[in-house]
Amino acid sequence: MELYKWTGQRDQGVALLAAMPNARLIYLVDGEESTVLFESEGGAAPQGFEAYQVLNAVGDINDGFYAVFNNIPVTEEGRELFESRFQNRAGMVEKEPGFAAIRVLRPVNSDTYIILTLWKDEKSFTDWQESQAYNHAHAKRGTSEGIDKKPNIFPRPSFVKTYIR
């Protein structure tokens, strides 16, 4: 499965939706910026969209109203270790109240992976961040066992971007 992502000005996003009336697109906004998502089981990428291979998918992204994009640059040599960590994740987030979906996305034409989670609302996400399950899922962060302490994995800092539907 692939996921395609377009980001731009809000009015351009609306025009994109109008130009693709039969596609099952997800339109997200943050101020004047918008993002349009399109999941596909093969086929060509829509023009102007970034392409990602879905490595892990749980839930229906159409069920979420608050989207969190954790953008994580990964070096070529770090990809195998990074992907194996997500292939073997505990899956605790799926049990959280308000969780709608997760997608672990491998970039096709860049070095930045995206861990996309969708939630019923922002409160559900912040509740997850304050939960024991979150602490368990991130327990190795900052320790000698944590992937963040391995050399040559991350070429620059990750960043988070959020949107609403």
C-alpha positions, 0 to 999 in steps of 0.5 A: 500500500502507498500513501501520497501526501500533498502540502500547500496553501489552503486555497490550493488544497481546496482546488486540488479536492475539486479537481479530483472529485472521485478520489477518496482524499483526506483534507487536513488544515493548520492555519493557512496550510493544508495537507491532502492525503491519498491512500492507494493499493498501487497505481501512479502517484498523483502529480505534485504528491510526495510518495510513501510506502506504508510499512505498517497500517492499523485503523482507517485514516478516514476515522481520524480528525486530529493528525500528528505527523512525526517527521524523522530523517533517517540516513541510508545506513540507518534505514534497516535498524529504524524500520525494524524498530517499527516492525517490532513495536509493541502496538500499545497506541492502538489500545488508547481511547480516541486512537483512529489509525497509524501509518508508518511511512517509508519515503520514496524520494527523500530521507524523511520517514513519517509516523502518522497517527490519527485521533478522534481529537487533540485531547485523545492525543495529549492523553496518550502522551501522558499515559503509561503506555506512551512512557512504555513505548518510549522507555529506551529513548535517551538510554544506551539502548535507544535508537536515538543514541545509535551513531549515523542514524539521524542526519538532523532533528525530527519534527512534528506537524499537526493538522485537523480535519 
